[in-house]
């Protein structure tokens, strides 16, 4: 990974990288040619033609690079046709100039003629062929890296868009019931209660629609959002809705997808509180287990079978199956397979929902207040009546 990062930094300025490689490569070529001549007792006079040959190769490859920049964007058939032609022509020119330089400055008595000027074409073809291979290899690597980065950006944008879409799915029935309750309070001239309910609704919607860009929130923020939601619903159900939060202090800053818990609590209200004259108890529990954040939401309603058997109609945007699918999709988008989302019967009656995700924190502790401003919280305000002891699940199974 670190090598890849270093290579990306090196090629950040492609023009600079080209000249470094071009100068370094041909400088190494000159050094090898000069040392080879000296090692074979060819004398110091061999260095001058070696310099001329290196300058020739350097200049030819600049012309080849100019041609390759245009060819590389063409169709493969054109690339494979034009490249050999350019490579052979450049090798022939390279050989002619190399033989001339050798005959002029190293062997003045030799007068090459005709085909003799191509005496070095095989060596020069190998050198220019290696240069061509490096040129195309580096450029195709950069094109592949650019395309991979572009695809990764597209994937991140698609993932972010899907997360936002899932996050912004609000139950229209919740909004309808809330607005209907506010309208009733206004008609009854209970303006204080109506205003309080409007304030809570505005704060809840602000939290659900603004939030953080990455779609994550702390447990403390989620608890405050749930409190706003439950306060709104308690206006309708009053003492029939009994809730308790049991959140360990060390998980207040743990992060999870925002508004992940609200659909679960909403289902508990819909299927546990609404059908019963006595209402139901709802317990929200969150604690850390090793490097995992484990959240359970339990109710004393009719249980798993009755909840899953509830019909889901096309106009019921908050149906159980849709809500569970939404949560599963959001967890899959955020954590892949590194999560658990399970349902089980609660003894003696009711339903337990388990969410097990990686424990992640960040030094952020802002929550949404009633006036819409961020304020620092250390724990949620839990003023709801206590619920009776709700036992843990005996077993969990994916539904």
C-alpha positions in Angstrom: 0.0 0.0 0.0 2.8 2.4 0.9 4.6 1.7 -2.4 1.4 2.4 -4.2 1.0 5.7 -2.4 4.6 6.7 -3.2 4.2 5.9 -6.8 1.0 8.0 -7.0 2.8 10.9 -5.5 5.7 10.5 -8.0 3.4 10.5 -11.0 1.2 13.4 -9.6 3.1 15.7 -12.0 3.3 13.5 -15.1 5.5 16.0 -17.0 8.0 16.1 -14.2 8.0 12.3 -13.8 8.7 11.9 -17.6 11.7 14.1 -17.6 13.1 12.5 -14.5 12.8 9.0 -16.0 13.9 10.2 -19.4 17.1 11.9 -18.1 17.8 9.2 -15.5 17.3 6.4 -18.0 19.5 7.8 -20.8 22.1 8.9 -18.2 22.4 5.3 -17.0 22.6 4.2 -20.7 25.6 6.6 -21.3 27.3 5.4 -18.1 27.0 1.8 -19.1 28.2 2.4 -22.6 31.2 4.4 -21.4 32.1 1.8 -18.7 31.6 -1.0 -21.2 34.0 0.6 -23.7 36.6 1.3 -21.0 36.3 -2.3 -19.7 36.9 -3.6 -23.2 40.1 -1.5 -23.6 38.5 0.8 -26.2 40.1 3.9 -24.7 38.8 7.3 -23.8 38.1 8.1 -27.4 35.1 5.8 -27.3 33.4 8.1 -24.8 32.7 10.8 -27.5 30.7 8.5 -29.9 29.0 7.1 -26.8 27.8 10.7 -25.9 26.6 11.2 -29.5 24.8 7.9 -29.5 23.1 8.7 -26.2 22.1 12.2 -27.4 20.6 10.6 -30.5 18.6 8.1 -28.5 17.4 10.8 -26.1 16.2 13.0 -29.0 14.6 10.1 -30.9 12.7 9.0 -27.9 11.4 12.5 -27.4 10.0 12.4 -31.0 8.6 8.9 -30.3 6.9 10.1 -27.1 5.2 12.9 -29.1 3.9 10.3 -31.6 2.9 7.8 -28.9 0.9 10.4 -27.0 -1.4 10.6 -30.0 -1.4 6.9 -30.8 -2.1 5.6 -27.3 -5.7 7.0 -27.5 -6.4 5.3 -30.8 -8.1 2.0 -31.4 -5.9 -1.1 -30.7 -5.6 -1.9 -34.4 -4.0 1.5 -35.0 -1.7 1.1 -32.0 -0.5 -2.3 -33.1 0.0 -1.1 -36.7 1.7 2.3 -36.1 4.0 1.3 -33.2 6.1 -1.2 -35.1 6.5 1.2 -38.0 7.7 4.0 -35.8 9.9 1.7 -33.8 11.6 0.3 -36.9 12.1 3.7 -38.5 13.6 5.1 -35.3 15.8 2.1 -34.9 17.1 2.5 -38.5 17.9 6.2 -37.9 19.5 5.3 -34.5 21.7 2.7 -36.2 22.8 5.0 -39.1 23.8 7.8 -36.7 25.5 5.4 -34.3 27.6 3.8 -37.1 28.5 7.2 -38.5 29.6 8.5 -35.1 31.7 5.3 -34.5 33.3 5.6 -37.9 34.0 9.3 -37.6 35.3 9.6 -34.1 36.6 6.2 -33.2 37.7 4.6 -36.5 38.4 7.4 -38.9 39.7 5.0 -41.5 36.5 3.1 -41.8 34.1 4.4 -44.5 30.8 2.5 -44.0 28.5 2.2 -47.1 25.0 1.1 -47.8 23.7 -1.7 -45.5 26.7 -1.3 -43.2 24.9 1.7 -41.7 22.3 -0.7 -40.3 24.9 -2.8 -38.5 23.7 -1.7 -35.0 20.0 -1.9 -35.8 19.4 -5.0 -33.6 20.9 -3.5 -30.6 19.2 -0.1 -31.2 15.9 -1.9 -31.8 16.2 -3.6 -28.4 17.0 -0.4 -26.6 14.1 1.6 -28.2 11.8 -1.4 -27.9 12.5 -1.5 -24.1 11.9 2.2 -23.9 8.6 1.8 -25.8 7.6 -1.0 -23.5 8.3 1.1 -20.4 6.5 4.1 -22.0 3.3 2.2 -22.7 3.5 0.2 -19.4 3.8 3.4 -17.3 1.1 5.2 -19.2 -1.3 2.2 -19.2 -0.7 1.9 -15.4 -1.5 5.6 -14.9 -4.7 5.2 -17.1 -5.7 2.2 -15.1 -5.1 3.9 -11.8 -7.1 6.9 -13.0 -9.9 4.7 -14.1 -9.9 2.8 -10.9 -10.0 6.0 -8.9 -12.8 7.2 -11.0 -14.7 4.0 -10.5 -14.1 4.1 -6.8 -15.4 7.7 -6.7 -18.5 6.6 -8.6 -19.0 3.7 -6.2 -18.6 5.9 -3.2 -21.1 8.4 -4.6 -23.6 5.6 -5.4 -23.1 4.1 -1.9 -23.5 7.6 -0.3 -26.6 8.2 -2.4 -28.1 4.9 -1.5 -27.4 5.5 2.2 -29.0 8.9 2.0 -32.0 7.5 0.2 -32.4 4.8 2.9 -31.9 7.4 5.6 -34.5 9.8 4.4 -37.3 7.3 4.2 -39.8 8.7 6.7 -43.0 7.1 7.6 -45.8 9.3 6.1 -48.3 7.8 8.6 -46.1 9.1 11.5 -46.2 12.6 10.0 -49.9 12.3 9.3 -50.7 11.2 12.8 -48.5 13.8 14.3 -50.0 16.7 12.3 -53.5 15.3 13.0 -52.7 15.3 16.7 -51.4 18.9 16.5 -54.5 20.0 14.6 -56.7 18.4 17.3 -54.8 20.2 20.0 -55.2 23.5 18.2 -59.0 22.9 17.9 -59.2 22.1 21.6 -57.2 25.4 22.2 -54.4 23.5 23.9 -51.9 25.8 22.3 -49.0 25.1 24.7 -49.2 21.3 24.0 -49.6 21.9 20.3 -46.6 24.3 20.2 -44.5 21.8 22.2 -45.4 19.0 19.8 -44.6 21.2 16.8 -41.2 22.1 18.3 -40.4 18.4 18.9 -41.5 17.5 15.4 -39.3 20.3 13.9 -36.3 19.2 15.9 -36.8 15.6 14.9 -37.2 16.4 11.2 -34.1 18.7 11.4 -32.0 15.9 12.9 -33.3 13.4 10.3 -32.8 15.7 7.3 -29.6 17.6 8.2 -27.4 15.2 10.2 -23.8 14.5 9.2 -22.8 14.0 5.6 -21.4 10.5 6.2 -24.7 9.4 7.8 -23.3 8.5 11.2 -24.4 9.6 14.6 -23.4 8.9 18.2 -25.5 6.8 20.5 -26.1 10.0 22.5 -27.5 11.7 19.4 -29.7 8.8 18.5 -31.0 8.6 22.0 -32.0 12.3 21.9 -33.7 11.8 18.5 -35.6 8.8 19.9 -36.6 10.9 22.9 -38.0 13.5 20.6 -39.9 10.9 18.6 -41.2 9.2 21.7 -42.3 12.5 23.2 -44.3 13.1 20.1 -45.9 9.7 20.2 -46.5 10.0 23.9 -48.9 12.9 23.1 -51.1 10.3 21.4 -50.6 7.3 23.6 -49.9 9.0 27.0 -49.5 6.3 29.7 -49.9 3.4 27.3 -46.4 4.1 26.0 -43.8 3.2 28.6 -40.1 3.4 27.7 -36.8 3.0 29.3 -33.2 3.6 28.1 -30.4 1.5 29.5 -27.3 2.9 27.8 -23.9 2.3 29.2 -21.9 5.5 29.7 -18.9 4.2 27.8 -20.9 3.9 24.5 -22.3 7.4 24.4 -19.8 8.4 21.8 -20.1 5.1 19.8 -21.2 5.7 16.2 -23.8 4.0 14.1 -25.9 5.0 11.0 -28.2 7.8 12.0 -31.9 7.1 12.5 -31.2 3.3 12.5 -33.1 2.7 15.7 -36.2 4.9 15.0 -37.9 2.4 12.6 -37.5 -0.4 15.2 -39.1 1.7 17.9 -41.8 2.8 15.5 -42.6 -0.9 14.7 -42.7 -1.6 18.5 -45.2 1.2 18.9 -47.3 0.1 15.9 -47.5 -3.6 16.8 -47.0 -3.6 20.6 -48.5 -0.4 21.9 -51.3 0.5 19.4 -53.3 -2.8 19.5 -53.3 -3.1 23.3 -55.5 -1.2 25.7 -52.8 -1.4 28.4 -50.1 -0.4 25.9 -46.6 -1.9 26.1 -43.2 -1.4 27.5 -40.2 -0.6 25.3 -36.6 -1.0 26.4 -33.6 0.4 24.5 -30.3 -1.2 25.7 -26.8 -0.4 24.4 -23.5 -1.6 25.7 -20.0 -2.5 24.6 -18.8 -6.1 24.3 -15.1 -6.2 23.4 -14.7 -4.4 20.1 -18.5 -4.6 19.4 -21.4 -2.3 20.0 -24.5 -4.4 20.9 -27.9 -2.7 20.9 -31.2 -4.5 21.8 -34.7 -3.1 21.6 -37.3 -5.1 23.4 -41.0 -4.7 23.8 -43.8 -6.6 25.6 -46.1 -6.8 22.6 -47.5 -9.9 20.7 -44.1 -11.2 19.8 -42.2 -12.2 16.7 -44.8 -14.3 14.9 -47.5 -11.7 15.1 -45.2 -8.9 14.1 -43.9 -10.7 11.0 -47.4 -11.8 10.0 -48.6 -8.2 9.9 -49.7 -7.4 6.4 -47.7 -4.8 4.4 -49.8 -2.9 1.8 -48.5 -0.7 -1.0 -49.6 2.4 0.8 -48.1 1.4 4.1 -44.6 2.9 3.7 -43.8 2.0 7.3 -44.7 -1.7 7.1 -42.7 -4.2 9.1 -41.1 -5.9 6.2 -40.1 -2.6 4.5 -38.7 -1.3 7.8 -36.6 -4.4 8.4 -35.4 -4.4 4.8 -34.4 -0.7 5.2 -32.4 -1.5 8.3 -30.7 -4.6 6.7 -29.8 -2.5 3.6 -28.3 0.3 5.7 -26.3 -2.1 7.8 -25.0 -3.9 4.7 -24.0 -0.7 3.1 -22.2 0.6 6.2 -20.5 -2.7 7.5 -20.8 -5.3 4.8 -20.9 -8.7 6.4 -19.4 -7.4 9.7 -22.7 -7.0 11.5 -25.6 -8.9 12.9 -29.3 -8.0 12.7 -31.5 -10.5 14.4 -35.0 -10.9 15.9 -36.2 -13.2 18.6 -39.1 -13.9 21.0 -38.9 -12.0 24.3 -39.9 -14.0 27.4 -42.6 -14.1 28.6 -44.0 -12.1 25.7 -42.8 -9.6 23.2 -40.1 -9.1 20.6 -36.3 -8.4 20.9 -34.3 -6.9 18.1 -30.5 -7.3 18.2 -28.0 -5.1 16.3 -24.3 -6.1 16.6 -21.9 -3.7 14.8 -18.2 -2.8 15.2 -17.5 -0.3 18.1 -16.4 2.9 16.5 -16.0 6.3 18.1 -15.1 9.9 17.2 -14.5 12.9 19.4 -17.9 14.4 18.5 -20.7 14.9 21.1 -23.1 17.3 19.5 -26.8 16.6 19.8 -29.8 18.4 18.4 -31.6 20.6 20.8 -35.2 21.9 20.6 -34.0 25.2 19.1 -32.0 23.4 16.4 -28.6 24.3 17.8 -26.0 21.7 18.6 -25.4 21.2 22.3 -23.0 18.9 24.2 -24.6 16.0 25.9 -23.1 13.3 28.1 -26.2 11.1 28.4 -29.7 11.2 27.0 -32.5 12.7 29.1 -34.5 9.7 30.2 -37.6 10.9 32.0 -39.9 8.2 30.9 -41.5 5.8 33.4 -39.4 2.6 34.1 -40.5 -0.6 32.6 -40.6 -4.0 34.3 -37.6 -6.3 33.9 -37.4 -7.5 30.4 -35.4 -10.7 30.0 -32.8 -11.2 27.3 -33.4 -13.4 24.3 -32.8 -17.1 24.6 -31.6 -17.4 21.0 -31.4 -15.3 17.9 -32.2 -16.4 14.3 -32.1 -14.4 11.1 -35.6 -13.7 9.8 
